[in-house]
């Protein structure tokens, strides 16, 4: 029975891939002549999307892993039953977009670091909050990554590697269980969009966010205690102007005040504390 199920799975995964690649060829082959020549070699086809979404796949088909390069730049695996990705993602290094939304992934393998061309990574609606290291430290090598979607993962903390992804322009963290954002988020100076909406335990954003001066869309809940509603209700521009001012004041104070233990002790003594 196990052998038969394995054969059925292999046949299913092969058929899925064949159908998906056929769509790739069909999308590219616009004329009769193109269609006639498309079958002569997939290498002649320009990079396209490989759509394996909504297939109830329990794992990535091995055929998809083997035949992915160099044809595909955008792979869509949303709405499947994936609980893990292949440990070796070396053949995915040419991907620019990877969509893994609405699966059962609790972590991303360290080999994601080989995908240095990746610009868009979407992992919403998974189970990353169940892992102590949902995104591996090696992901810091994703120096081309500009969009990261971690919505709806029950995250209580921002994955430690995220502030190292300094090319990010869009970071979405909505519908998690975040309790705070680290000061290191200031490293994401290219951010133009940040979403932290629907995080019921998040009561404030750090002053350090003022270092992200390019933000034009800050999606948060009106229940934030800091900045308070008297600021946030005036819109994103006013909110960021407030944070930028506070951040600059903080930096100025840090440069001008000697916080050595001796000096701090004298200041405390002089106050009679």
C-alpha positions as a Python dict, from the first residue, in 0.01 Angstrom:
ca = {
    (1, 'X'): (0, 0, 0),
    (2, 'X'): (282, 240, 91),
    (3, 'X'): (453, 179, -242),
    (4, 'X'): (129, 240, -430),
    (5, 'X'): (67, 564, -239),
    (6, 'X'): (421, 674, -319),
    (7, 'X'): (370, 604, -687),
    (8, 'X'): (39, 791, -682),
    (9, 'X'): (206, 1089, -512),
    (10, 'X'): (490, 1091, -763),
    (11, 'X'): (244, 1077, -1050),
    (12, 'X'): (33, 1353, -894),
    (13, 'X'): (327, 1582, -829),
    (14, 'X'): (463, 1524, -1178),
    (15, 'X'): (126, 1603, -1331),
    (16, 'X'): (92, 1918, -1123),
    (17, 'X'): (431, 2035, -1240),
    (18, 'X'): (364, 1945, -1603),
    (19, 'X'): (38, 2140, -1595),
    (20, 'X'): (206, 2436, -1427),
    (21, 'X'): (494, 2441, -1674),
    (22, 'X'): (249, 2407, -1961),
    (23, 'X'): (84, 2728, -1840),
    (24, 'X'): (423, 2895, -1826),
    (25, 'X'): (489, 2798, -2188),
    (26, 'X'): (136, 2890, -2294),
    (27, 'X'): (165, 3233, -2132),
    (28, 'X'): (487, 3299, -2315),
    (29, 'X'): (392, 3148, -2650),
    (30, 'X'): (168, 3415, -2796),
    (31, 'X'): (178, 3314, -3164),
    (32, 'X'): (145, 2987, -3353),
    (33, 'X'): (514, 2998, -3432),
    (34, 'X'): (597, 3056, -3066),
    (35, 'X'): (382, 2760, -2965),
    (36, 'X'): (552, 2542, -3221),
    (37, 'X'): (896, 2628, -3091),
    (38, 'X'): (813, 2638, -2721),
    (39, 'X'): (830, 2261, -2691),
    (40, 'X'): (1180, 2251, -2836),
    (41, 'X'): (1331, 2364, -2509),
    (42, 'X'): (1207, 2528, -2192),
    (43, 'X'): (1535, 2716, -2175),
    (44, 'X'): (1408, 2943, -2453),
    (45, 'X'): (1114, 3054, -2240),
    (46, 'X'): (1156, 3374, -2043),
    (47, 'X'): (1133, 3337, -1662),
    (48, 'X'): (771, 3320, -1550),
    (49, 'X'): (547, 3225, -1256),
    (50, 'X'): (518, 2867, -1132),
    (51, 'X'): (175, 2846, -969),
    (52, 'X'): (133, 2547, -736),
    (53, 'X'): (-128, 2715, -516),
    (54, 'X'): (-442, 2551, -375),
    (55, 'X'): (-331, 2194, -449),
    (56, 'X'): (-351, 2055, -93),
    (57, 'X'): (19, 1968, -127),
    (58, 'X'): (168, 1817, 192),
    (59, 'X'): (520, 1888, 63),
    (60, 'X'): (694, 2058, -226),
    (61, 'X'): (693, 1819, -525),
    (62, 'X'): (1044, 1691, -590),
    (63, 'X'): (992, 1761, -959),
    (64, 'X'): (932, 2124, -877),
    (65, 'X'): (1254, 2135, -680),
    (66, 'X'): (1457, 1969, -957),
    (67, 'X'): (1316, 2151, -1258),
    (68, 'X'): (1263, 2495, -1112),
    (69, 'X'): (1575, 2672, -1247),
    (70, 'X'): (1632, 2862, -1464),
    (71, 'X'): (1278, 2896, -1594),
    (72, 'X'): (1092, 3030, -1290),
    (73, 'X'): (1148, 3354, -1100),
    (74, 'X'): (816, 3369, -912),
    (75, 'X'): (687, 3063, -723),
    (76, 'X'): (341, 3053, -569),
    (77, 'X'): (275, 2784, -305),
    (78, 'X'): (-10, 2953, -116),
    (79, 'X'): (-302, 2763, 36),
    (80, 'X'): (-144, 2419, 62),
    (81, 'X'): (-67, 2188, 355),
    (82, 'X'): (308, 2244, 369),
    (83, 'X'): (459, 2188, 715),
    (84, 'X'): (820, 2220, 599),
    (85, 'X'): (1027, 2331, 302),
    (86, 'X'): (1312, 2126, 151),
    (87, 'X'): (1627, 2157, 362),
    (88, 'X'): (1836, 2232, 54),
    (89, 'X'): (1703, 2534, -136),
    (90, 'X'): (2011, 2579, -353),
    (91, 'X'): (1808, 2528, -671),
    (92, 'X'): (1578, 2815, -570),
    (93, 'X'): (1854, 3073, -570),
    (94, 'X'): (1724, 3239, -887),
    (95, 'X'): (1383, 3318, -736),
    (96, 'X'): (1284, 3681, -700),
    (97, 'X'): (939, 3616, -546),
    (98, 'X'): (835, 3335, -312),
    (99, 'X'): (481, 3313, -179),
    (100, 'X'): (418, 3064, 101),
    (101, 'X'): (104, 3211, 258),
    (102, 'X'): (-158, 2996, 431),
    (103, 'X'): (35, 2678, 499),
    (104, 'X'): (153, 2521, 827),
    (105, 'X'): (517, 2630, 827),
    (106, 'X'): (675, 2688, 1169),
    (107, 'X'): (1018, 2783, 1039),
    (108, 'X'): (1216, 2862, 727),
    (109, 'X'): (1533, 2653, 663),
    (110, 'X'): (1878, 2817, 687),
    (111, 'X'): (1940, 2745, 319),
    (112, 'X'): (1700, 3030, 232),
    (113, 'X'): (2017, 3237, 245),
    (114, 'X'): (2114, 3117, -104),
    (115, 'X'): (1815, 3304, -252),
    (116, 'X'): (2011, 3626, -285),
    (117, 'X'): (1793, 3746, -574),
    (118, 'X'): (1478, 3729, -361),
    (119, 'X'): (1297, 4063, -345),
    (120, 'X'): (954, 3955, -219),
    (121, 'X'): (895, 3693, 53),
    (122, 'X'): (542, 3635, 181),
    (123, 'X'): (479, 3387, 466),
    (124, 'X'): (151, 3510, 614),
    (125, 'X'): (-97, 3272, 771),
    (126, 'X'): (152, 3013, 892),
    (127, 'X'): (277, 2897, 1234),
    (128, 'X'): (606, 3083, 1269),
    (129, 'X'): (518, 3185, 1624),
    (130, 'X'): (564, 2824, 1735),
    (131, 'X'): (937, 2833, 1663),
    (132, 'X'): (1208, 3002, 1869),
    (133, 'X'): (1388, 3088, 1543),
    (134, 'X'): (1120, 3126, 1274),
    (135, 'X'): (1359, 3300, 1036),
    (136, 'X'): (1720, 3176, 1044),
    (137, 'X'): (2013, 3413, 1113),
    (138, 'X'): (2147, 3322, 768),
    (139, 'X'): (1853, 3514, 616),
    (140, 'X'): (2058, 3831, 670),
    (141, 'X'): (2220, 3743, 336),
    (142, 'X'): (1894, 3830, 158),
    (143, 'X'): (2032, 4171, 71),
    (144, 'X'): (1788, 4222, -219),
    (145, 'X'): (1475, 4160, -9),
    (146, 'X'): (1246, 4464, -18),
    (147, 'X'): (910, 4314, 84),
    (148, 'X'): (848, 4082, 380),
    (149, 'X'): (500, 3969, 485),
    (150, 'X'): (474, 3797, 826),
    (151, 'X'): (105, 3863, 895),
    (152, 'X'): (-99, 3616, 1101),
    (153, 'X'): (174, 3396, 1247),
    (154, 'X'): (108, 3435, 1623),
    (155, 'X'): (448, 3601, 1660),
    (156, 'X'): (517, 3746, 2005),
    (157, 'X'): (855, 3890, 1904),
    (158, 'X'): (995, 4028, 1583),
    (159, 'X'): (1228, 3761, 1441),
    (160, 'X'): (1581, 3866, 1541),
    (161, 'X'): (1713, 3867, 1185),
    (162, 'X'): (1457, 4115, 1049),
    (163, 'X'): (1644, 4435, 1150),
    (164, 'X'): (1938, 4301, 947),
    (165, 'X'): (1731, 4310, 628),
    (166, 'X'): (1821, 4670, 559),
    (167, 'X'): (1687, 4679, 201),
    (168, 'X'): (1328, 4630, 322),
    (169, 'X'): (1081, 4891, 203),
    (170, 'X'): (767, 4705, 317),
    (171, 'X'): (728, 4508, 641),
    (172, 'X'): (385, 4374, 736),
    (173, 'X'): (336, 4228, 1083),
    (174, 'X'): (-42, 4257, 1119),
    (175, 'X'): (-257, 4013, 1317),
    (176, 'X'): (15, 3873, 1542),
    (177, 'X'): (72, 3878, 1919),
    (178, 'X'): (362, 4123, 1926),
    (179, 'X'): (426, 4284, 2263),
    (180, 'X'): (685, 4535, 2142),
    (181, 'X'): (911, 4632, 1856),
    (182, 'X'): (1288, 4636, 1919),
    (183, 'X'): (1494, 4955, 1899),
    (184, 'X'): (1694, 4784, 1625),
    (185, 'X'): (1403, 4845, 1388),
    (186, 'X'): (1582, 5177, 1335),
    (187, 'X'): (1819, 4984, 1106),
    (188, 'X'): (1541, 4958, 848),
    (189, 'X'): (1598, 5308, 717),
    (190, 'X'): (1457, 5222, 371),
    (191, 'X'): (1111, 5135, 507),
    (192, 'X'): (822, 5316, 342),
    (193, 'X'): (546, 5088, 474),
    (194, 'X'): (502, 4926, 816),
    (195, 'X'): (191, 4744, 931),
    (196, 'X'): (144, 4641, 1295),
    (197, 'X'): (-235, 4647, 1299),
    (198, 'X'): (-429, 4391, 1503),
    (199, 'X'): (-157, 4316, 1757),
    (200, 'X'): (-365, 4337, 2077),
    (201, 'X'): (-63, 4336, 2314),
    (202, 'X'): (128, 4609, 2130),
    (203, 'X'): (73, 4934, 2317),
    (204, 'X'): (355, 5145, 2174),
    (205, 'X'): (599, 5182, 1888),
    (206, 'X'): (957, 5272, 1981),
    (207, 'X'): (1098, 5620, 1943),
    (208, 'X'): (1368, 5451, 1735),
    (209, 'X'): (1114, 5417, 1455),
    (210, 'X'): (1180, 5786, 1395),
    (211, 'X'): (1503, 5678, 1225),
    (212, 'X'): (1289, 5531, 945),
    (213, 'X'): (1221, 5871, 792),
    (214, 'X'): (1086, 5739, 460),
    (215, 'X'): (773, 5578, 608),
    (216, 'X'): (459, 5707, 436),
    (217, 'X'): (223, 5429, 547),
    (218, 'X'): (208, 5330, 913),
    (219, 'X'): (-81, 5093, 972),
    (220, 'X'): (-148, 5060, 1346),
    (221, 'X'): (-435, 5037, 1590),
    (222, 'X'): (-595, 5351, 1738),
    (223, 'X'): (-547, 5196, 2083),
    (224, 'X'): (-171, 5264, 2084),
    (225, 'X'): (-70, 5449, 2402),
    (226, 'X'): (244, 5584, 2236),
    (227, 'X'): (230, 5786, 2026),
    (228, 'X'): (-109, 5870, 2172),
    (229, 'X'): (-429, 5931, 1976),
    (230, 'X'): (-370, 6307, 1993),
    (231, 'X'): (-79, 6241, 1753),
    (232, 'X'): (-187, 5936, 1553),
    (233, 'X'): (-528, 6075, 1465),
    (234, 'X'): (-349, 6353, 1273),
    (235, 'X'): (-222, 6098, 1024),
    (236, 'X'): (101, 5923, 929),
    (237, 'X'): (290, 6240, 844),
    (238, 'X'): (225, 6395, 1185),
    (239, 'X'): (302, 6067, 1364),
    (240, 'X'): (634, 6023, 1187),
    (241, 'X'): (726, 6389, 1236),
    (242, 'X'): (667, 6341, 1610),
    (243, 'X'): (880, 6024, 1621),
    (244, 'X'): (1156, 6179, 1410),
    (245, 'X'): (1177, 6477, 1646),
    (246, 'X'): (1197, 6252, 1951),
    (247, 'X'): (1454, 6028, 1784),
    (248, 'X'): (1675, 6323, 1695),
    (249, 'X'): (1648, 6459, 2049),
    (250, 'X'): (1741, 6118, 2185),
    (251, 'X'): (2046, 6096, 1960),
    (252, 'X'): (2153, 6445, 2057),
    (253, 'X'): (2121, 6366, 2425),
    (254, 'X'): (2321, 6046, 2385),
    (255, 'X'): (2605, 6238, 2225),
    (256, 'X'): (2617, 6514, 2483),
    (257, 'X'): (2568, 6329, 2811),
    (258, 'X'): (2844, 6122, 2969),
    (259, 'X'): (2668, 5810, 3097),
    (260, 'X'): (2971, 5655, 3263),
    (261, 'X'): (2900, 5487, 3594),
    (262, 'X'): (3095, 5750, 3789),
    (263, 'X'): (2919, 6048, 3633),
    (264, 'X'): (2581, 5885, 3667),
    (265, 'X'): (2655, 5814, 4033),
    (266, 'X'): (2743, 6178, 4097),
    (267, 'X'): (2424, 6296, 3930),
    (268, 'X'): (2216, 6059, 4140),
    (269, 'X'): (2395, 6168, 4460),
    (270, 'X'): (2340, 6535, 4380),
    (271, 'X'): (1971, 6469, 4349),
    (272, 'X'): (1969, 6304, 4690),
    (273, 'X'): (1845, 5974, 4553),
}
